Amino acid sequence: EDSDYTYIRANAGENWHQFVRWTVERSYAGLENLSLIPGTVGAAPMQNIGAYGVELADILYELEAIELATGQCKTFAQQECLFNYRDSLFKSSAFGQYLIQSITIKSPKKPQWNINYAGVKGSLEGKTINAETISNSIIGLRQSKLPDPALIGNAGSFFKNPLLRKSKWQALKQLYPDLSGYPQADGSIKTSAAWLIDQCGWKGKRQGDAGVYKKHALVLVNYGSASGKDIGRIASDIVKSVSDKFGIVLEAEPRMIA
């Protein structure tokens, strides 16, 4: 640790949510908004996981990865991971070249809590704000609207929230006053993919055992026997619907293998 941060290392095979809870139960800040995301620690940097206004890139210090071609272990500083919105070096140009072995996060000793995301602030009214209360709030919100992967097969949020040119977003806002908008550092506006999909009537729809979750339009689910092609088919139909109605082409978060 130093005067500003406590540095915490976790091995890639650890359960992500259990790691988050380990930190918040010891009053380490930084990961609380990323509670209850399914998967492992090693998978987190692949697509720069994020939720409720926080991304892994915000708190990652470095990671270690084995170069598969040589067997050598390399340390990547945060900036070397080329993080972007749900993307990284390991998901794009270096896909398949490295096996992530561990990550080290930096927990701020004077945290700036990120609680302004929809639903979070209201759920914390009257409560002491700290890592654990925020984590508990996020867990409650996620459980209220997202399916448990142990009960219904799903990969979490299936589509990225699109980034729009400001002029494009303003034109759509004139037509659809309920369209959300979150200004980004590069001048673009991020809007809700779930809202766009919902406006196209997809929430709760099924094509056989492939469907859109009834409580959240961003989540595609497998009700039993849907194949990868079935999920891909409904995803393609959703992309077409949103493109036809709004002129926005949605991009999938998961890497799909043909």
C-alpha positions as CSV (number, residue, x, y, z in Angstrom):
1,E,0.0,0.0,0.0
2,D,0.9,3.7,-0.2
3,S,-0.6,6.9,1.0
4,D,-3.4,6.8,-1.5
5,Y,-4.2,3.1,-2.3
6,T,-4.2,-0.4,-1.0
7,Y,-3.2,-2.9,-3.7
8,I,-5.0,-6.2,-3.7
9,R,-4.0,-9.2,-5.9
10,A,-6.4,-12.0,-6.9
11,N,-5.7,-15.1,-8.9
12,A,-7.6,-15.5,-12.2
13,G,-9.6,-18.6,-11.1
14,E,-11.3,-17.0,-8.2
15,N,-15.0,-16.3,-8.3
16,W,-15.5,-12.6,-9.2
17,H,-18.4,-11.9,-6.8
18,Q,-16.7,-13.7,-3.9
19,F,-13.6,-11.5,-4.5
20,V,-15.8,-8.4,-4.5
21,R,-17.5,-9.4,-1.3
22,W,-14.1,-10.2,0.3
23,T,-13.0,-6.6,-0.4
24,V,-16.1,-4.9,0.8
25,E,-16.4,-6.9,4.0
26,R,-12.9,-5.6,4.9
27,S,-13.9,-2.0,4.0
28,Y,-11.8,-1.8,0.8
29,A,-13.4,0.5,-1.7
30,G,-13.5,0.3,-5.5
31,L,-15.3,-2.9,-6.5
32,E,-18.6,-2.4,-4.7
33,N,-20.5,-1.4,-7.9
34,L,-19.3,-4.5,-9.6
35,S,-21.1,-6.9,-7.2
36,L,-22.9,-10.0,-8.4
37,I,-21.4,-10.1,-11.9
38,P,-21.0,-13.8,-12.8
39,G,-17.7,-15.2,-13.8
40,T,-14.1,-15.4,-12.7
41,V,-11.5,-12.8,-11.8
42,G,-9.5,-13.7,-14.9
43,A,-12.4,-13.1,-17.2
44,A,-13.1,-9.6,-15.8
45,P,-10.3,-7.8,-17.8
46,M,-11.2,-9.5,-21.0
47,Q,-14.1,-7.2,-21.8
48,N,-13.5,-4.6,-19.1
49,I,-16.6,-5.6,-17.1
50,G,-18.7,-2.7,-15.8
51,A,-21.9,-1.9,-14.0
52,Y,-23.6,1.1,-12.4
53,G,-21.1,3.7,-13.5
54,V,-17.9,1.8,-12.7
55,E,-15.6,-0.3,-15.0
56,L,-12.7,-2.6,-14.1
57,A,-10.4,-0.2,-15.8
58,D,-11.2,2.4,-13.1
59,I,-9.6,0.3,-10.4
60,L,-7.2,-2.1,-12.1
61,Y,-3.5,-1.4,-11.3
62,E,-1.9,-4.3,-13.3
63,L,-2.4,-7.9,-14.4
64,E,-0.2,-10.8,-15.1
65,A,-0.7,-13.0,-18.1
66,I,1.1,-15.9,-19.7
67,E,2.0,-15.6,-23.4
68,L,0.8,-18.9,-24.8
69,A,3.4,-19.0,-27.7
70,T,6.4,-18.7,-25.4
71,G,5.1,-19.6,-21.9
72,Q,6.5,-16.4,-20.5
73,C,4.7,-14.4,-17.9
74,K,4.2,-10.7,-18.7
75,T,3.0,-7.9,-16.4
76,F,0.6,-5.4,-18.1
77,A,0.1,-2.0,-16.5
78,Q,-3.5,-0.7,-16.7
79,Q,-2.8,1.5,-19.8
80,E,-1.2,-1.4,-21.6
81,C,-4.4,-3.4,-21.4
82,L,-6.0,-0.9,-23.9
83,F,-9.3,-0.9,-22.1
84,N,-12.3,0.5,-23.8
85,Y,-16.1,0.1,-23.3
86,R,-16.5,-3.6,-22.9
87,D,-13.2,-4.2,-24.7
88,S,-9.5,-4.8,-24.1
89,L,-6.3,-5.8,-25.7
90,F,-7.1,-9.4,-24.7
91,K,-10.5,-9.4,-26.4
92,S,-9.4,-7.7,-29.6
93,S,-5.9,-7.5,-31.1
94,A,-4.3,-10.0,-28.7
95,F,-7.3,-12.4,-28.5
96,G,-6.1,-16.0,-27.9
97,Q,-2.5,-15.0,-27.3
98,Y,-2.5,-14.7,-23.5
99,L,-3.8,-16.6,-20.4
100,I,-4.6,-14.1,-17.7
101,Q,-3.1,-15.3,-14.4
102,S,-3.9,-12.7,-11.9
103,I,-5.0,-9.1,-11.4
104,T,-4.1,-6.4,-8.9
105,I,-6.6,-3.7,-8.1
106,K,-6.0,-0.4,-6.4
107,S,-8.4,0.4,-3.6
108,P,-8.6,4.1,-2.8
109,K,-8.2,5.2,0.8
110,K,-10.4,8.2,0.2
111,P,-13.1,6.8,-2.1
112,Q,-15.4,8.9,-4.3
113,W,-18.6,6.8,-4.2
114,N,-20.4,6.3,-7.5
115,I,-24.0,6.2,-6.5
116,N,-25.8,8.4,-9.0
117,Y,-26.8,5.6,-11.4
118,A,-30.5,4.9,-11.8
119,G,-31.9,3.2,-8.7
120,V,-28.7,3.2,-6.6
121,K,-29.1,6.5,-4.9
122,G,-32.7,6.0,-4.0
123,S,-32.0,2.6,-2.5
124,L,-29.3,4.1,-0.2
125,E,-31.5,6.9,1.3
126,G,-31.1,7.0,5.0
127,K,-28.2,4.6,5.0
128,T,-24.5,5.1,5.8
129,I,-22.6,5.2,2.5
130,N,-19.7,2.7,2.4
131,A,-18.5,-0.1,0.3
132,E,-20.7,-2.7,1.9
133,T,-24.0,-0.8,1.8
134,I,-23.4,0.1,-1.8
135,S,-22.6,-3.5,-2.6
136,N,-25.7,-4.7,-0.8
137,S,-27.8,-2.2,-2.8
138,I,-26.3,-3.3,-6.1
139,I,-27.0,-6.9,-5.2
140,G,-30.6,-6.1,-4.5
141,L,-31.0,-4.2,-7.7
142,R,-29.5,-6.9,-9.8
143,Q,-31.5,-9.7,-8.1
144,S,-34.7,-7.8,-8.7
145,K,-34.3,-7.6,-12.5
146,L,-31.7,-10.0,-13.7
147,P,-32.0,-13.8,-13.9
148,D,-29.9,-16.1,-11.8
149,P,-27.6,-18.0,-14.3
150,A,-27.9,-21.1,-12.0
151,L,-31.6,-21.2,-12.8
152,I,-32.0,-19.7,-16.3
153,G,-29.1,-19.9,-18.7
154,N,-27.9,-16.4,-19.7
155,A,-24.7,-14.4,-20.3
156,G,-25.8,-11.3,-18.5
157,S,-26.1,-8.1,-20.6
158,F,-25.9,-9.3,-24.2
159,F,-25.6,-5.9,-26.0
160,K,-23.4,-2.9,-25.4
161,N,-25.0,0.4,-24.7
162,P,-24.5,2.3,-27.9
163,L,-22.3,5.4,-28.1
164,L,-23.9,8.0,-30.4
165,R,-22.8,11.2,-32.0
166,K,-24.3,14.1,-30.0
167,S,-26.2,15.3,-33.1
168,K,-27.6,11.8,-33.7
169,W,-28.7,11.5,-30.0
170,Q,-30.3,15.0,-30.1
171,A,-32.3,14.1,-33.2
172,L,-33.6,10.9,-31.6
173,K,-34.3,12.8,-28.4
174,Q,-36.7,15.1,-30.3
175,L,-38.6,12.0,-31.5
176,Y,-38.3,10.0,-28.3
177,P,-38.3,12.2,-25.2
178,D,-37.7,9.3,-22.9
179,L,-34.4,8.4,-24.5
180,S,-31.7,8.4,-21.9
181,G,-28.3,10.1,-22.5
182,Y,-25.0,9.9,-20.6
183,P,-22.3,12.3,-21.9
184,Q,-18.9,10.7,-22.4
185,A,-15.4,12.2,-22.2
186,D,-15.0,12.0,-26.0
187,G,-18.2,14.0,-26.7
188,S,-20.3,11.1,-27.6
189,I,-23.6,10.2,-25.8
190,K,-24.2,6.7,-24.3
191,T,-27.8,5.6,-24.4
192,S,-29.6,2.5,-23.1
193,A,-29.7,-0.6,-25.3
194,A,-32.3,-2.1,-23.0
195,W,-34.6,0.9,-23.7
196,L,-34.2,0.6,-27.4
197,I,-34.9,-3.1,-27.4
198,D,-37.9,-2.7,-25.2
199,Q,-39.3,0.0,-27.5
200,C,-39.1,-2.6,-30.3
201,G,-41.3,-4.9,-28.2
202,W,-38.8,-7.7,-27.5
203,K,-39.0,-7.9,-23.7
204,G,-40.4,-11.2,-22.7
205,K,-40.5,-12.6,-26.3
206,R,-39.4,-16.1,-27.1
207,Q,-38.3,-18.0,-30.2
208,G,-38.6,-21.6,-29.0
209,D,-36.3,-21.8,-26.0
210,A,-34.3,-18.7,-26.8
211,G,-35.8,-15.5,-25.5
212,V,-35.5,-12.0,-24.0
213,Y,-35.8,-11.9,-20.2
214,K,-39.2,-10.7,-19.1
215,K,-37.7,-8.2,-16.5
216,H,-34.8,-6.8,-18.5
217,A,-34.6,-6.5,-22.3
218,L,-30.8,-6.5,-22.4
219,V,-30.6,-10.1,-21.2
220,L,-31.0,-13.0,-23.6
221,V,-31.9,-16.3,-21.9
222,N,-32.0,-20.0,-22.7
223,Y,-35.1,-21.6,-21.3
224,G,-33.8,-25.1,-21.8
225,S,-32.7,-26.5,-25.1
226,A,-31.8,-23.4,-27.2
227,S,-28.6,-23.9,-29.2
228,G,-25.9,-21.2,-29.8
229,K,-27.4,-20.7,-33.2
230,D,-30.8,-20.1,-31.7
231,I,-29.4,-17.4,-29.4
232,G,-27.5,-15.9,-32.4
233,R,-30.7,-15.9,-34.4
234,I,-32.7,-14.0,-31.9
235,A,-29.8,-11.6,-31.3
236,S,-29.7,-10.9,-35.0
237,D,-33.4,-10.3,-35.2
238,I,-33.1,-7.8,-32.3
239,V,-30.3,-6.0,-34.0
240,K,-32.4,-5.6,-37.1
241,S,-35.4,-4.3,-35.2
242,V,-33.4,-1.6,-33.5
243,S,-31.6,-0.7,-36.7
244,D,-34.9,-0.4,-38.6
245,K,-36.6,1.7,-35.9
246,F,-33.8,3.9,-34.6
247,G,-30.9,3.7,-37.1
248,I,-28.6,2.3,-34.4
249,V,-26.7,-0.9,-34.9
250,L,-26.3,-2.8,-31.6
251,E,-23.1,-4.6,-30.8
252,A,-22.9,-7.8,-28.8
253,E,-20.9,-7.9,-25.5
254,P,-20.1,-11.6,-25.5
255,R,-17.6,-13.0,-28.1
256,M,-19.7,-15.4,-30.2
257,I,-18.0,-18.5,-31.6
258,A,-19.5,-19.8,-34.9
